[in-house]
């Protein structure tokens, strides 16, 4: 998206950065735009999160990236030149809209919604209800769902322009705002296809039957991987005990700690690049039961030419055809059957992977550039 905007516009970037990334080289960004010094992601304790639940009516997401340092940096940036537009990346940053209005009242505010957060939280609540051990988390999810409904509706009303990543998300937003009140434009999630199509040289020693990628402290990813390990993995192991699975992603949650005790499962933690794992995989899996938006991980795996098995929720937002460019499965039995069939049939894997690669091409960032003219005129 930044590459696309930088082709026709002068762009300034202000962002948060995880503490472990503060020293990383920003030169790729500097080649595209003016990069302001990043601000460390605020650290919130469990006690602080509980306090906001008890003392405010706002959802937790409204406080997730609340930072005095970021407010100061944003105000300083807006005091310099005149900006035609400010793009707010996600509802986590929506609390800064009031500050943007006060500093630059005539600037267009574009809210880029990565997810339909109210719907995501509703699904989290439903998932928690199915396990007694998760009922305390379910109570929390229900509270957040109620608060998010009000918060997200208000945020959508405050922005001048709204971006959704899919028709599914747009429909969710339209339930929250009046259809004749504001237009929600669809700009699909996009990747640079060329970064995934060619196998990296370091791929030779990374081989797994199944691979999943994602931030492993993110609740939908945790839930999906645990569900797969507990309900699908035993069915696969019964028929094919030599099967291997790599769970690739930073900051693995403690709830995942017991998975590596099972034969064949590897949790990598943070890796420099996901491409070697994508190209070293036989099948890419997306066992998500909670979510909204669209999953970039699916596009990345497809661009690498890998067959993808996903839940309906995981593939939501993409105009995919089950059995043609992806396989959709929602029960443990269907999952195990699909995976075993693919593992035992290299020709089918190649055929599905080739179709997936063709499908992903339409989401290359070069094809998304013209859509931006509906938000930012040339």
NORQUIGI-V196304 format. One record per residue. N is the residue number from 1. RES is the residue in one letter. D_LAST is the distance of its C-alpha to the last C-alpha in Angstrom with 1 decimal. Layout:
# NORQUIGI-V196304
n: {N:N}
res: {RES:RES}
d_last: {D_LAST:D_LAST}
This chain:
# NORQUIGI-V196304
n: {1:2:3:4:5:6:7:8:9:10:11:12:13:14:15:16:17:18:19:20:21:22:23:24:25:26:27:28:29:30:31:32:33:34:35:36:37:38:39:40:41:42:43:44:45:46:47:48:49:50:51:52:53:54:55:56:57:58:59:60:61:62:63:64:65:66:67:68:69:70:71:72:73:74:75:76:77:78:79:80:81:82:83:84:85:86:87:88:89:90:91:92:93:94:95:96:97:98:99:100:101:102:103:104:105:106:107:108:109:110:111:112:113:114:115:116:117:118:119:120:121:122:123:124:125:126:127:128:129:130:131:132:133:134:135:136:137:138:139:140:141:142:143:144:145:146:147:148:149:150:151:152:153:154:155:156:157:158:159:160:161:162:163:164:165:166:167:168:169:170:171:172:173:174:175:176:177:178:179:180:181:182:183:184:185:186:187:188:189:190:191:192:193:194:195:196:197:198:199:200:201:202:203:204:205:206:207:208:209:210:211:212:213:214:215:216:217:218:219:220:221:222:223:224:225:226:227:228:229:230:231:232:233:234:235:236:237:238:239:240:241:242:243:244:245:246:247:248:249:250:251:252:253:254:255:256:257:258:259:260:261:262:263:264:265:266:267:268:269:270:271:272:273:274:275:276:277:278:279:280:281:282:283:284:285:286:287:288:289:290:291:292:293:294:295:296:297:298:299:300:301:302:303:304:305:306:307:308:309:310:311:312:313:314:315:316:317:318:319:320:321:322:323:324:325:326:327:328:329:330:331:332:333:334:335:336:337:338:339:340:341:342:343:344:345:346:347:348:349:350:351:352:353:354:355:356:357:358:359:360:361:362:363:364:365:366:367:368:369:370:371:372:373:374:375:376:377:378}
res: {X:X:X:X:X:X:X:X:X:X:X:X:X:X:X:X:X:X:X:X:X:X:X:X:X:X:X:X:X:X:X:X:X:X:X:X:X:X:X:X:X:X:X:X:X:X:X:X:X:X:X:X:X:X:X:X:X:X:X:X:X:X:X:X:X:X:X:X:X:X:X:X:X:X:X:X:X:X:X:X:X:X:X:X:X:X:X:X:X:X:X:X:X:X:X:X:X:X:X:X:X:X:X:X:X:X:X:X:X:X:X:X:X:X:X:X:X:X:X:X:X:X:X:X:X:X:X:X:X:X:X:X:X:X:X:X:X:X:X:X:X:X:X:X:X:X:X:X:X:X:X:X:X:X:X:X:X:X:X:X:X:X:X:X:X:X:X:X:X:X:X:X:X:X:X:X:X:X:X:X:X:X:X:X:X:X:X:X:X:X:X:X:X:X:X:X:X:X:X:X:X:X:X:X:X:X:X:X:X:X:X:X:X:X:X:X:X:X:X:X:X:X:X:X:X:X:X:X:X:X:X:X:X:X:X:X:X:X:X:X:X:X:X:X:X:X:X:X:X:X:X:X:X:X:X:X:X:X:X:X:X:X:X:X:X:X:X:X:X:X:X:X:X:X:X:X:X:X:X:X:X:X:X:X:X:X:X:X:X:X:X:X:X:X:X:X:X:X:X:X:X:X:X:X:X:X:X:X:X:X:X:X:X:X:X:X:X:X:X:X:X:X:X:X:X:X:X:X:X:X:X:X:X:X:X:X:X:X:X:X:X:X:X:X:X:X:X:X:X:X:X:X:X:X:X:X:X:X:X:X:X:X:X:X:X:X:X:X:X:X:X:X:X:X:X:X:X:X}
d_last: {15.4:15.3:15.1:12.0:10.2:11.7:10.3:6.9:8.2:11.7:13.7:17.2:19.6:22.7:24.9:28.4:30.6:33.9:36.8:37.7:34.2:34.0:35.2:33.0:30.9:27.3:26.4:24.1:21.9:22.3:20.9:17.6:17.3:19.5:22.2:24.4:28.1:28.4:30.8:33.7:33.6:36.3:39.5:41.0:44.6:46.0:47.9:44.7:43.2:46.3:46.4:42.9:44.2:47.3:46.0:42.6:41.1:37.8:37.2:37.6:33.9:33.2:35.2:34.4:31.9:33.2:33.6:34.5:33.2:29.8:29.7:30.7:28.1:25.3:26.6:26.9:23.3:22.0:24.4:22.8:19.3:17.2:14.9:12.0:13.0:15.9:16.2:19.9:21.1:23.9:26.4:28.6:26.2:25.9:28.8:26.6:24.4:27.0:26.9:23.1:23.6:26.5:24.8:21.4:22.0:18.7:16.5:14.9:17.0:16.0:19.2:19.1:22.5:24.1:27.1:28.6:31.0:33.5:34.1:34.5:37.1:38.9:39.3:40.6:43.2:44.3:44.7:46.8:49.1:50.4:52.1:54.6:53.9:50.2:51.2:50.8:47.2:46.9:47.9:45.2:42.6:43.7:43.3:39.8:38.9:40.1:38.3:35.0:34.9:34.9:32.6:29.9:30.0:29.6:26.8:24.8:25.5:24.4:20.8:18.0:16.4:18.4:17.8:20.8:21.6:23.6:24.9:28.1:26.6:24.6:28.0:29.6:27.1:27.7:31.3:30.7:28.5:28.9:26.9:26.1:25.1:21.9:19.7:19.7:17.0:18.2:16.6:19.6:21.1:20.4:22.3:22.3:24.9:26.2:27.6:30.0:31.0:33.5:36.6:37.0:40.2:41.5:41.6:45.1:47.0:44.8:46.0:46.1:46.6:44.2:41.3:39.3:36.6:35.1:35.7:39.4:39.6:37.1:39.2:37.9:38.5:41.9:42.9:41.9:43.6:46.8:46.9:46.6:49.3:51.7:51.5:50.2:51.2:55.0:54.8:53.2:55.7:58.6:57.6:56.1:57.2:55.7:52.1:49.8:46.9:44.5:42.6:39.9:38.2:38.5:40.8:43.1:44.5:48.2:48.5:47.8:50.6:53.2:51.2:52.2:55.8:55.2:55.7:52.7:50.0:48.2:45.9:44.1:42.4:39.4:38.7:36.5:34.7:35.0:34.5:38.2:39.3:37.0:38.3:41.8:41.9:43.5:41.7:39.0:39.8:37.9:40.7:38.6:40.1:37.8:34.0:30.8:27.3:27.3:29.2:27.4:30.9:31.2:28.2:29.6:33.1:31.9:29.9:33.2:34.9:37.1:38.6:37.6:39.9:38.4:39.3:37.6:36.0:34.9:33.1:31.7:28.1:28.2:29.0:31.9:35.2:38.4:40.5:37.9:35.2:36.6:39.9:40.0:43.1:44.0:47.8:49.5:51.5:48.5:46.8:49.9:50.4:46.9:47.1:50.6:49.8:46.8:48.9:51.7:49.6:47.6:46.7:45.1:43.1:41.8:40.9:39.1:37.3:36.1:34.7:33.1:31.4:30.0:28.8:27.0:24.9:22.6:21.6:20.6:17.4:16.0:16.4:14.7:11.3:10.1:11.4:9.2:6.4:9.4:9.6:6.5:3.8:0.0}
